[in-house]
Amino acid sequence: MADARLEDLLQSWCRENEQGRAPAVADLCRECPELADELARRIDVMRRLDAANATPATVGVLQAMSACLPPGRVIQLRQPGEQQETTLGLSADAGSESGVTLPAGRYQFLGEIGRGGMGAVLKGRDVDLGRDIAVKLLLDSHGSRPELLQRFVEEARIAGQLQHPGIVPVYELGQFPDQRLYFTMKLVRGQTLAKLLAERQSASDDRPRFLKIFEQICQTIGYAHSRGVIHRDLKPANVMVGAFGEVQVMDWGLAKVLNQPGEATQESAELAFAPAAQHRGETLAGSVMGTLAYMAPEQARGEVANLDERCDVFGLGAILCEILTGAPPYVSTDAKQAYLHATRADLADAIARLDACGADSDLVALTRRCLAVERADRPRDAGALAAELTAYLNSVEARLRHAELAGVEARARAEEEKRRREQTVAAQKELQRALTRQVAERLEGELGRLEMVAHALGALMNGRDDWEDPQLTGWMDEMLRREERIFGLCLAFEAGRFRSDREHYGLYEFRGGPGGSIETKHLGPPTYPYRELDWYKSVIETGKARWTEPFVDRDGGDIPMVCYTIPLTRNGSIAGVSSLDLSVKYFARLGDWLRELDFGQQSYGFVISRSGVFISHPQPEYDFATLASAEKPPRNITTLAGTDQAFRSLTRRMLEETSGSGTAIDPSTGRPATWLFARVKPAGWTFVVVIDASETEA
């Protein structure tokens, strides 16, 4: 009742104030004096909003800095793929080619990346280490505020101690000779989630991809919560999606440490607001900290003592709301209105948009729980939310498959009385094509997860150059134990690129021992001249990751396999490769998948490489592993066509098109058959299902 009464009093004050009359708090609270202090605080907020809207934009931090720093030409070598040398500077004159070197002499400014409510982030270069970095500075307008200086230091220390793939690592906290604080961190290349969401044609576009991104955000914040840290400014603009799909939560400037031993964190009750446009997406500095469009009600009301992990859960729910509906919970261009929406948790519009967004009801329900007005009704922390979301995503594939089957069956029943035979056959073919794509996508997903192991190993090597054999074998052993589907992992380098005194360095961990136990082998001439082999040479020459054609690695494990290899780079050039080996026996599971989907008793499936070589096949005379064990050459689907024009045309389509179907004689049986195929995109292979004509007869 007190909250409702307080809202009525605040609305009365707003109406009177808009007409030029500002009634005294004591007069408004004559019948309820116990509400006077809180009403006065909220009126002060409204007045600050009015003042903030009239405040002119601040001078850009780069302009201010270029005025007080000596000019100098900064040459930045071009990135791969650029056609000319790039010169960047911070001169106020946009046409100038002069750059600015920081007073400390170690760093160079290369341009402003962005700014928020408290700080600006610059692109810089560490001259000593020769790498691009991000440099964060406190805005000049905040330099005289001790509480913001302290928060800036705390941001660096918090981010520096949160060591997680989803959090940008901090390199250094320092102070320039002119007393300005800064800290440096990894430069993340990519786009903000806000930009990616804005580029969609509709809110339903690419929804599975954005849900996977959101899952990574939840896992990152779950880690922070496990360390006793809340972010307090979660929004799409503070999430970066890197060029290789990595997801990182940025800007920990408003983070708060919960229950820190020996220290009771107190925050001022002062309120500070930015211009109205900032309430749509930018951060506010003050005790009502964060972004109103994504803010929990207790946070908007400035209830600092009540903030815990669940205010971040609300922020995560707000991001999920924007993913599903195209807009955050609170949509307003007026700062006062945005503040009132947030303090009152006025979520009617957001709930209506969620109910109409067409997303799965379980996902909508989870979003609504995250946006619950009462903290107790939300998931306890981001870790709990991540667990629920992961369980939901894991169930989606089966649910979609069942829905698709039900839809096909419903369409078939609707047409049963009219042209029953033709409609049944058409529905069956459509189902078979869909299921073929589904198997290919399932294989795609598994290969994609396996690829991440090679990339993780590559990232480990790219990050440091002082690894020793015991450390590397330990990491590789652990990766193999975690992912039992991988046969082996390999690191191999160009001359002198692992160590300057080592001409050759190749380390191979594989399941070659008794019972599949892990063994270690060092590769190099004369027994294993890895630089002459295709899996190594092709990646070194092209600089691109790739899956190989099937082969038998006679000296590296003597196993029929396919290999996924990525380049390792150091100092801007390719230093070697990281690769994983997958035994072709892995593909035996395709038969189980087909049986689950019930294509028919006289159906079978196989995988061919980019060039048409059979990687796996249920019949020994075509199967790569079987032929390899008999020391026979592999079979290629293009050589089976003979003079059959229909089959030749079909095999050509299999190698050129992403998916399709056709009819032709099956060379292995001599009978007519339906052929369905779909591309396995990460590897460029093709998954093929062959169904005997008798299975498709009505």
Summary of the structure (lengths in Angstrom):
residues: 698
radius of gyration: 30.7
end to end distance: 69.7
largest distance: 99.6
contacts: 2155
relative contact order: 0.05
helix: 44%
strand: 20%
